[in-house]
Every structure is written in structure tokens, then in C-alpha cells.
Amino acid sequence: MYKINVKNREINWIRVIIATSILIIICFIFYFSAEIIKKNKINKQNKIKQNEIIAQQIEAKAEAEKQKQEQEKIQKEKMTKRYSKLSNEDIEKVDNIYKHSDIKRVFLTFDDGPTKQVTPFILNLLKQENVKANFFLLGKNVVNNPDIVKQEYDDGHFIGNHSYSHKYSDIYANVDSVFNEYNKTEEAIQNAIGNKDFHTLVFRFPGGSKGGFYNDIKAQAVAKLKEEGIANVDWNALTNDADGAKTEEQIMDSFYKTIKNETSVVLLMHDSADKILTYGTLPNIIKYFKDNGYKFETIYDLLDR
């Protein structure tokens, strides 16, 4: 009888241990299940918050893009609806572009484009740097690269007129030939951007508006342009990228020598097909102006003051 009771007690203890173990296992299962549920709930909440943040970021980005598009639309309206001709006050503003400015400002200008070899690289860099520039176009290149002109227009850069041929003997044969080149380029630009109401209204004389063999014709043309409500602009700083500079170091050397202490800088550069060095030096030029507190402007900005 005693042996049976001992055995029964042993069996009962085993049962208790088993039951306790099962209970502990069940408790662990419930605990870990609760923790998993809790963790999943937290993860779900975090995911919801992350989705909300992403949605807010997308919304903010969309709003910023909308505002940018609205600003560009306003800018384009200014370009096309401003006037069919400039007022004397506007022309005077362009004439005084080189004078001392209360704010440090720079007008990056590019002549002789657009070209497939160089201009798209410059446009992409300007977009990355959030910088607007001024492009003085040759009509013959506009005809060959209308898509690039359209991109310049859509990106909000200033588009100016730099003659059709850039051939001095043709342009400066007489005053009428200057206007013929101007009007021919004007028509090419209008066709490229698909807007017959667009007017450049600012002419950059090939070789500059003063000096040289054709100085008298240029002076007469400047006066005639003003009568027609058209301004002209030269430069007060240059890189010599089209006049002797053959390396990036030489370009930057010319840049530093001519920039001096100007507070209103009109910098002459070129985006013709053989001027890839200009693109190569442009990041350093932009950095210089940013580091020294200059504001990048276009002639549209100048005219809207």
C-alpha cells in the first residue's frame, strides 16, 4: 500500500510539473503573442506616421512645383506681354546695367548659341545650381536647334538677339542690314518657341557696340534701335573663351583679372560648338559669385525694377 501511495505521489508531482510547464509555455505564448501584437501595432502606427510624412512631403513638393510653375508662367507672361517695344526708361536701365549697384549682382551671358555640343550641358548645370542666365542667340543656330531654344525659354532664361549670321561684313554693311539680321533672328526665335508675340528687345552687337572698323555703322544702328524701342548690351567682364584662352586655367585667369570689384557684373561667355571649356569652368565661376554674395539676375529682372 505504501509503495502504491509513493508511486501515486510521484505521478501527481509529474502531473503537476507537466501542468505547470504547460501553463508556463501557454503564458509565454500569450506573452510573446501580446508582444508581437503590440510590436505589430507599433510598427503599423509607425508606418502610418511614415506614410503621413511621405504624403506631406509629396504634397509639399507638389505645392512647391505648382508655385514654381506659376512663377514661370508669370515670367513668361512678362516676356511676351511686356511690350512690343521698350520704353526710354527701360532702355536707360539697360544702358546703366554696368553702373554701381547697391546689391551685388551678376548677369551671366552666353553668346553664339544654341549648339548641341555645349548649350544643353550649360542648361543642365544652371538648373542644378538654380541659376538663371542670359542667352544671346544667333539666328542660324536657332533654326538648327529650335528644341534647345524652347528649353531656354521654358527654363526662364533671358533670350536676347545676337544677329543671324555673325558675319561682320553682312551685318554692318549698313544700318538696314543690322535690322535685317535682327528681324530674321527674331522670327527664328518666335518660331522655335511657338510664340509670335515674343520679342527679344535687347540686341548684342557681334564684336560689341563700339570700336572696330564698323564703329560708325554701329553708332548709327544703336541710335536707330533706340528709336524702335530696342536696347543693346555689351559686357564689363569676360573669360576670353572666344579670344585666346585655350585652357580652363587661362579662362579663370581672365575672369579674375576682369571681374575686379564690380558690383554689377555683365560677364561675357560663349556656348558655341567649340566652347566646352566654358562649361568646364562654369561651376567655379558660379561658386565664386555665390561665395562672394552676388545675386544672379537676368535682364528680365532688370526691366521689372
Phi, psi and chi 1 to 4 in degrees:
 res  aa     phi    psi   chi1   chi2   chi3   chi4
   1 MET       -  -43.2  179.8   66.3   69.6      -
   2 TYR   -63.9  -43.9  176.4   75.8      -      -
   3 LYS   -61.2  -37.6  -71.1 -177.4  179.2  178.9
   4 ILE   -65.0  -43.0  -66.5  174.1      -      -
   5 ASN   -63.8  -41.3  -71.6  -22.4      -      -
   6 VAL   -61.8  -43.3  170.6      -      -      -
   7 LYS   -64.3  -41.2 -173.0  175.6 -178.3 -179.4
   8 ASN   -61.9  -41.5  -72.5  -21.8      -      -
   9 ARG   -63.2  -40.4  -77.6 -160.5  -63.0  -89.8
  10 GLU   -62.3  -41.3  -71.2  176.0   -8.9      -
  11 ILE   -63.5  -41.8  -66.7  172.0      -      -
  12 ASN   -63.1  -42.0  -72.1  -22.8      -      -
  13 TRP   -62.6  -40.9  -86.4  110.9      -      -
  14 ILE   -61.2  -42.9  -68.5  171.0      -      -
  15 ARG   -62.0  -41.3  -72.7  174.5  177.1  172.1
  16 VAL   -62.9  -45.1  169.4      -      -      -
  17 ILE   -61.4  -45.8  -68.3  170.4      -      -
  18 ILE   -61.2  -46.6  -67.8  171.5      -      -
  19 ALA   -62.4  -42.2      -      -      -      -
  20 THR   -64.1  -42.9  -58.1      -      -      -
  21 SER   -61.6  -44.4  -60.9      -      -      -
  22 ILE   -60.1  -42.9  -66.8  171.3      -      -
  23 LEU   -62.5  -43.5 -177.3   61.0      -      -
  24 ILE   -62.3  -43.5  -69.4  171.4      -      -
  25 ILE   -60.7  -44.8  -68.8  170.0      -      -
  26 ILE   -60.6  -42.3  -67.9  171.4      -      -
  27 CYS   -62.0  -43.5  -71.2      -      -      -
  28 PHE   -61.6  -42.1  -89.7  110.3      -      -
  29 ILE   -60.9  -47.9  -69.1  172.0      -      -
  30 PHE   -61.4  -41.4  -85.0  108.7      -      -
  31 TYR   -63.4  -51.6  172.7   77.5      -      -
  32 PHE   -67.0  -33.7  -75.1  113.0      -      -
  33 SER   -62.6  -42.8  -62.9      -      -      -
  34 ALA   -64.1  -41.1      -      -      -      -
  35 GLU   -64.6  -41.0  -75.3  -62.2  -49.5      -
  36 ILE   -64.1  -43.7  -69.2  171.2      -      -
  37 ILE   -61.7  -43.9  -67.3  171.0      -      -
  38 LYS   -62.4  -44.6 -178.3  179.6  177.5 -178.7
  39 LYS   -64.0  -43.1 -173.5  175.2 -179.2 -179.5
  40 ASN   -61.7  -38.3  -71.3  -21.9      -      -
  41 LYS   -64.9  -44.0 -175.3  177.0  179.9 -179.2
  42 ILE   -64.3  -43.2  -67.7  172.0      -      -
  43 ASN   -61.8  -39.6  -71.3  -21.2      -      -
  44 LYS   -64.7  -43.3 -172.8  175.7 -179.5 -179.4
  45 GLN   -63.4  -42.8  -69.8  173.4  -18.1      -
  46 ASN   -62.5  -40.2  -70.9  -22.3      -      -
  47 LYS   -65.3  -38.7 -169.7  171.5 -177.5  179.7
  48 ILE   -62.5  -44.1  -69.0  172.2      -      -
  49 LYS   -63.2  -42.9  -71.6 -179.0  179.6  178.4
  50 GLN   -61.8  -42.1  -71.3  175.4   -8.0      -
  51 ASN   -63.7  -37.6  -70.8  -22.6      -      -
  52 GLU   -65.1  -42.5  -71.0  175.5   -9.6      -
  53 ILE   -64.0  -44.2  -67.7  171.9      -      -
  54 ILE   -62.1  -41.7  -67.6  171.5      -      -
  55 ALA   -63.0  -40.9      -      -      -      -
  56 GLN   -64.0  -41.6  -69.5  172.2   -3.9      -
  57 GLN   -63.9  -42.8  -69.6  173.9  -20.4      -
  58 ILE   -62.8  -42.3  -67.4  172.7      -      -
  59 GLU   -64.1  -43.2 -175.1  177.6   -9.3      -
  60 ALA   -63.7  -42.1      -      -      -      -
  61 LYS   -64.1  -41.1 -174.0  176.0 -179.6 -179.5
  62 ALA   -64.7  -39.5      -      -      -      -
  63 GLU   -66.6  -41.6 -179.1   62.2   26.1      -
  64 ALA   -63.4  -41.5      -      -      -      -
  65 GLU   -65.7  -37.7 -176.7   62.7   26.2      -
  66 LYS   -63.4  -45.3 -179.1 -179.4  177.0 -178.3
  67 GLN   -63.0  -39.8  -68.8  178.9   -0.5      -
  68 LYS   -61.9  -43.9 -179.4 -178.4  176.8 -177.6
  69 GLN   -65.2  -37.7  -70.0  175.4   -5.0      -
  70 GLU   -65.2  -41.2  -71.3  176.4   -8.0      -
  71 GLN   -64.5  -41.4  -70.4  173.4   -7.7      -
  72 GLU   -65.8  -35.5  -70.8  177.8   -9.3      -
  73 LYS   -64.3  -44.1 -178.3 -180.0  178.1 -178.3
  74 ILE   -61.7  -42.1  -67.2  170.9      -      -
  75 GLN   -61.9  -43.0 -177.4   74.1   -1.0      -
  76 LYS   -65.4  -37.2  -72.7  178.4 -176.2  178.2
  77 GLU   -63.1  -37.9  -71.3  175.3   -9.1      -
  78 LYS   -63.3  -39.3  -70.3  177.0 -178.1  176.4
  79 MET   -63.8  -43.4  -64.2  179.5 -156.7      -
  80 THR   -94.0  -28.0   56.9      -      -      -
  81 LYS  -105.6   -1.5  -64.8 -178.3  178.7  179.4
  82 ARG   -55.7  -72.3 -176.0  172.5  175.8   80.2
  83 TYR  -155.1  161.5  -50.4  112.0      -      -
  84 SER   -82.9  -10.3   59.2      -      -      -
  85 LYS  -151.6  156.8   59.5 -172.8  -66.5 -174.5
  86 LEU   -85.8  150.3  -64.1  178.9      -      -
  87 SER   -79.0  166.3   65.7      -      -      -
  88 ASN   -60.1  -34.8  -70.0  -25.5      -      -
  89 GLU   -65.0  -41.7 -179.2 -176.2    0.2      -
  90 ASP   -64.9  -43.3  -74.4  -31.3      -      -
  91 ILE   -62.2  -38.0  -67.8  174.0      -      -
  92 GLU   -64.6  -37.0 -173.9  176.2   -4.6      -
  93 LYS   -60.9  -42.2  -72.6  178.4 -179.2  178.2
  94 VAL   -68.0  -40.6  178.7      -      -      -
  95 ASP   -59.7  -32.9  -73.3  -16.1      -      -
  96 ASN   -95.6   13.5  -66.4  -29.8      -      -
  97 ILE   -60.3  -27.1 -166.7  172.3      -      -
  98 TYR   -87.4   -9.9  -36.5   99.3      -      -
  99 LYS   -72.6  164.7  -69.5 -173.0  176.4  179.7
 100 HIS   -53.6  136.7  176.3   83.4      -      -
 101 SER  -118.0  142.5  172.0      -      -      -
 102 ASP   -66.1  -28.7  -67.8  -25.4      -      -
 103 ILE  -110.7  144.2   62.7  166.8      -      -
 104 LYS   -74.9  123.5  -64.5  169.9   76.0  173.4
 105 ARG  -138.3  154.0   66.1 -171.1 -175.3 -173.1
 106 VAL  -137.8  137.3   55.8      -      -      -
 107 PHE  -110.0  102.4  -59.8   84.3      -      -
 108 LEU   -74.4  124.3  -59.8  179.6      -      -
 109 THR  -124.8  142.2   71.4      -      -      -
 110 PHE  -128.1  126.2  -61.7   90.4      -      -
 111 ASP  -106.7  158.8  -72.7    8.4      -      -
 112 ASP    80.2    4.7  -62.7   -7.4      -      -
 113 GLY   -92.7 -170.2      -      -      -      -
 114 PRO   -87.0  156.2   32.5  -35.1      -      -
 115 THR  -135.7  148.9   62.4      -      -      -
 116 LYS   -69.1  -26.8  -69.9 -178.2  173.7   65.0
 117 GLN   -74.2  -28.3  -66.9   87.4  -16.6      -
 118 VAL  -129.5  -46.1  176.9      -      -      -
 119 THR   -56.4  -44.3  -49.8      -      -      -
 120 PRO   -60.1  -35.3  -25.7   35.9      -      -
 121 PHE   -65.1  -42.3  -64.5  103.4      -      -
 122 ILE   -64.6  -42.7  -69.9  175.1      -      -
 123 LEU   -62.6  -42.6  -71.6  174.8      -      -
 124 ASN   -63.6  -41.4  -71.6  -21.4      -      -
 125 LEU   -65.5  -43.0  177.4   60.3      -      -
 126 LEU   -61.2  -38.7  -67.8  173.1      -      -
 127 LYS   -66.3  -42.3 -176.8  173.2  -72.0 -172.9
 128 GLN   -62.1  -37.2  -68.7  170.5   14.2      -
 129 GLU   -86.7   -4.0  -65.3  -75.3   -8.5      -
 130 ASN    55.9   49.5 -167.1   28.3      -      -
 131 VAL  -123.0  136.3  166.4      -      -      -
 132 LYS  -100.9  145.7  -57.7  -61.2 -178.2 -172.6
 133 ALA  -133.3 -176.5      -      -      -      -
 134 ASN  -125.9  121.3  -54.9  -93.1      -      -
 135 PHE  -112.8  122.3  -69.8   87.4      -      -
 136 PHE  -103.6  110.7  -70.2   90.1      -      -
 137 LEU   -97.2  146.0  -50.2 -175.6      -      -
 138 LEU   -91.3  129.6  -70.0 -179.1      -      -
 139 GLY   -56.4  -39.8      -      -      -      -
 140 LYS   -64.0  -32.6   63.3 -179.5 -178.3  179.5
 141 ASN   -79.5  -29.2  -73.8  -20.8      -      -
 142 VAL   -62.2  -44.9  171.1      -      -      -
 143 VAL   -60.6  -37.5  171.4      -      -      -
 144 ASN   -81.9  -20.3  -68.3  -31.7      -      -
 145 ASN  -136.7   57.1  -57.6  -70.6      -      -
 146 PRO   -62.8  -31.8   24.2  -35.0      -      -
 147 ASP   -64.8  -34.8   53.5  -31.7      -      -
 148 ILE   -71.7  -38.6  -58.6  177.3      -      -
 149 VAL   -60.1  -43.2  179.8      -      -      -
 150 LYS   -61.9  -38.6 -174.4   64.6  164.4   59.7
 151 GLN   -65.6  -42.4 -175.8 -179.3  -12.3      -
 152 GLU   -58.1  -43.4  -68.9  172.6  -20.9      -
 153 TYR   -64.9  -48.2  174.1   76.3      -      -
 154 ASP   -65.3  -31.0  -71.3  -20.0      -      -
 155 ASP   -79.4   -5.4  -73.8   -7.6      -      -
 156 GLY    85.2   18.5      -      -      -      -
 157 HIS   -80.9  155.8  -60.5  -66.7      -      -
 158 PHE   -75.6  135.4  174.6   81.3      -      -
 159 ILE  -114.9  117.1  -62.4  176.1      -      -
 160 GLY  -114.3  174.0      -      -      -      -
 161 ASN  -108.1  130.5 -166.8  -47.4      -      -
 162 HIS  -128.3   26.8 -167.7   42.7      -      -
 163 SER    84.6  173.7   81.7      -      -      -
 164 TYR   -95.1  -45.1 -169.4   88.7      -      -
 165 SER  -103.0  -27.3   66.9      -      -      -
 166 HIS    63.2   18.3 -153.2  -78.1      -      -
 167 LYS   -97.0  110.1 -172.4  176.5  179.5 -179.7
 168 TYR   -55.6  -44.4  -70.7   13.0      -      -
 169 SER   -63.6  -29.8   58.6      -      -      -
 170 ASP   -80.6  -45.8  -71.1  -14.2      -      -
 171 ILE   -64.9  -45.8  -58.5  167.0      -      -
 172 TYR  -101.7   25.5  -58.4  127.9      -      -
 173 ALA   -61.2  -38.8      -      -      -      -
 174 ASN  -166.3  177.9   51.7   55.6      -      -
 175 VAL   -63.7  -40.2  172.7      -      -      -
 176 ASP   -60.9  -35.8  -73.0  -19.3      -      -
 177 SER   -67.8  -31.7   63.7      -      -      -
 178 VAL   -60.9  -45.3  174.6      -      -      -
 179 PHE   -69.5  -35.1  -85.9   84.8      -      -
 180 ASN   -61.8  -43.6  -71.7  -22.0      -      -
 181 GLU   -65.9  -41.5  -68.9 -106.4  -15.3      -
 182 TYR   -61.3  -50.8  176.6   90.1      -      -
 183 ASN   -66.7  -35.9  -69.2  -31.3      -      -
 184 LYS   -65.1  -40.2 -166.9  174.4  179.4 -178.7
 185 THR   -69.7  -39.1  -60.6      -      -      -
 186 GLU   -57.2  -46.1 -168.1   88.5  -20.4      -
 187 GLU   -64.1  -39.8 -177.1  178.9   -1.4      -
 188 ALA   -63.7  -40.4      -      -      -      -
 189 ILE   -66.5  -43.4  -67.6  171.6      -      -
 190 GLN   -59.4  -42.1  -69.6  171.9  -13.7      -
 191 ASN   -65.6  -39.1  -69.5  -23.4      -      -
 192 ALA   -65.8  -41.9      -      -      -      -
 193 ILE   -91.0   -7.0   65.2  176.9      -      -
 194 GLY    72.2   36.5      -      -      -      -
 195 ASN  -144.5  104.9 -171.9  -19.3      -      -
 196 LYS   -73.2  -13.3  -67.6  -65.1 -176.2 -178.5
 197 ASP   -88.3   -4.0  -66.1  -35.3      -      -
 198 PHE   -77.6  137.6  178.1   84.7      -      -
 199 HIS  -135.0  132.1  -59.4  -78.9      -      -
 200 THR   -71.5  -48.3   55.1      -      -      -
 201 LEU    65.9    1.4  -61.8  177.6      -      -
 202 VAL  -135.1  124.9  179.8      -      -      -
 203 PHE  -110.8  136.3 -175.6   64.2      -      -
 204 ARG  -111.8  115.7  173.7  168.8  -87.2  175.9
 205 PHE   -66.7  128.3  -74.7   79.2      -      -
 206 PRO   -57.1  126.1  -28.5   37.0      -      -
 207 GLY    83.2    1.7      -      -      -      -
 208 GLY    91.1  160.7      -      -      -      -
 209 SER   -84.5   -5.4   63.8      -      -      -
 210 LYS  -135.0  152.1  -63.1  177.4 -178.0  177.6
 211 GLY    85.7  169.1      -      -      -      -
 212 GLY    85.5 -179.6      -      -      -      -
 213 PHE   -60.8  -30.4 -178.1   78.8      -      -
 214 TYR  -102.2   25.4  -59.2  101.1      -      -
 215 ASN   -57.8  -41.8 -174.8   60.3      -      -
 216 ASP   -65.2  -43.9  -70.2  -16.9      -      -
 217 ILE   -62.6  -42.0  -66.4  -66.5      -      -
 218 LYS   -59.9  -46.4  -70.0  178.8 -178.8  179.3
 219 ALA   -60.7  -42.1      -      -      -      -
 220 GLN   -64.9  -39.7  -64.8  173.1   42.4      -
 221 ALA   -67.9  -38.4      -      -      -      -
 222 VAL   -58.2  -47.0  166.9      -      -      -
 223 ALA   -62.8  -43.3      -      -      -      -
 224 LYS   -66.5  -40.0 -177.8   66.8  174.8  176.7
 225 LEU   -59.6  -44.1  -74.7  166.9      -      -
 226 LYS   -62.1  -39.3  -72.8 -175.7  177.2 -179.4
 227 GLU   -60.2  -32.5  -70.6  177.6    9.8      -
 228 GLU   -89.2    3.7  -61.6  -63.6  -35.5      -
 229 GLY    78.8   30.8      -      -      -      -
 230 ILE  -120.4  127.2  -58.9  167.4      -      -
 231 ALA   -91.5  168.9      -      -      -      -
 232 ASN  -136.4  152.6   75.3   89.8      -      -
 233 VAL  -140.2  139.8   66.1      -      -      -
 234 ASP  -108.0 -124.1  -69.8  -32.9      -      -
 235 TRP  -161.7  161.7   54.4   88.5      -      -
 236 ASN  -129.1    9.2   61.9   -5.1      -      -
 237 ALA  -153.2  151.1      -      -      -      -
 238 LEU  -154.6  163.8   68.2  163.1      -      -
 239 THR  -105.4   -7.7   62.2      -      -      -
 240 ASN    59.5   25.1  -83.3  -32.1      -      -
 241 ASP   -67.5  -16.9   59.6  -10.3      -      -
 242 ALA  -114.1   10.7      -      -      -      -
 243 ASP  -145.2   57.2 -169.4   24.3      -      -
 244 GLY   114.4  -29.6      -      -      -      -
 245 ALA   -72.2  121.3      -      -      -      -
 246 LYS  -112.8   -7.2  -57.8  -61.2 -177.4 -177.0
 247 THR  -133.2  163.3   65.4      -      -      -
 248 GLU   -62.1  -35.3  -68.7 -174.4   11.4      -
 249 GLU   -64.5  -40.5  -69.7   75.0   16.2      -
 250 GLN   -68.2  -38.3  -70.4  175.6  -15.4      -
 251 ILE   -62.3  -47.5  -73.0  175.7      -      -
 252 MET   -66.9  -34.2  -67.9  -54.3  -61.2      -
 253 ASP   -63.3  -44.0 -175.5   56.1      -      -
 254 SER   -64.2  -39.9  -63.1      -      -      -
 255 PHE   -58.7  -51.9  167.5   73.1      -      -
 256 TYR   -64.2  -35.2  -70.0  127.0      -      -
 257 LYS   -70.7  -33.5  -76.0 -179.7  178.6  177.5
 258 THR   -95.9  -16.2   59.8      -      -      -
 259 ILE   -69.6  -35.6 -158.7   72.7      -      -
 260 LYS    48.6 -134.9  -60.8  177.7 -178.7  177.4
 261 ASN  -113.7   30.0  -65.4  -44.0      -      -
 262 GLU   -62.8  137.5  -59.1  -73.6   -5.8      -
 263 THR   -96.0  -17.8   57.2      -      -      -
 264 SER  -126.4  103.3 -176.7      -      -      -
 265 VAL  -105.6  127.1  177.7      -      -      -
 266 VAL  -111.8  102.6 -176.9      -      -      -
 267 LEU   -97.0  122.4  179.1   63.8      -      -
 268 LEU   -87.4  124.4  173.3   64.0      -      -
 269 MET  -139.8  176.7  -64.8  176.2  -74.8      -
 270 HIS  -136.6  147.4  -63.0   78.7      -      -
 271 ASP  -123.9   32.6   58.6  -32.8      -      -
 272 SER   -69.8  171.0   46.7      -      -      -
 273 ALA   -60.9  -26.9      -      -      -      -
 274 ASP  -101.6   18.2   59.2  -17.3      -      -
 275 LYS  -110.5   41.7  -63.3  -61.2  179.7  -67.8
 276 ILE   -64.3  -24.6 -164.3   65.0      -      -
 277 LEU   -63.3  -31.7  -76.8  177.1      -      -
 278 THR   -62.0  -44.6  -60.3      -      -      -
 279 TYR   -61.6  -39.9  165.0   71.3      -      -
 280 GLY   -62.7  -32.9      -      -      -      -
 281 THR   -91.2  -14.3   57.4      -      -      -
 282 LEU   -58.3  -39.2 -169.6   55.3      -      -
 283 PRO   -58.1  -40.4  -26.3   36.0      -      -
 284 ASN   -68.6  -36.1  -72.2  -27.9      -      -
 285 ILE   -66.6  -45.4  -71.3  171.7      -      -
 286 ILE   -62.9  -42.8  -69.2  174.4      -      -
 287 LYS   -60.4  -42.4 -175.9  177.4 -174.0  -57.0
 288 TYR   -56.8  -48.7  171.4   88.5      -      -
 289 PHE   -67.2  -38.9  -73.9  119.1      -      -
 290 LYS   -65.7  -44.9  -74.7 -174.6  174.1 -178.9
 291 ASP   -64.4  -27.4  -71.0  -13.0      -      -
 292 ASN  -102.1   15.1  -72.7  -84.0      -      -
 293 GLY    77.1   24.2      -      -      -      -
 294 TYR   -84.9  147.2  -77.7   82.7      -      -
 295 LYS  -100.8  130.3 -179.0 -179.2  179.5 -176.9
 296 PHE   -82.4  127.6  -65.7   89.9      -      -
 297 GLU  -133.5  161.9  -66.7 -163.1   -9.6      -
 298 THR  -115.5  168.5   69.8      -      -      -
 299 ILE   -66.5  -22.8  -65.8  175.9      -      -
 300 TYR   -60.9  -42.5  -65.1  132.7      -      -
 301 ASP   -60.7  -42.6  -61.7  -46.2      -      -
 302 LEU   -60.7  -44.4 -179.1   72.1      -      -
 303 LEU   -71.7  -22.9  -64.8  176.0      -      -
 304 ASP   -87.7    0.1  -76.0  -27.2      -      -
 305 ARG   -74.1      -  -75.1 -153.0  175.7  115.3
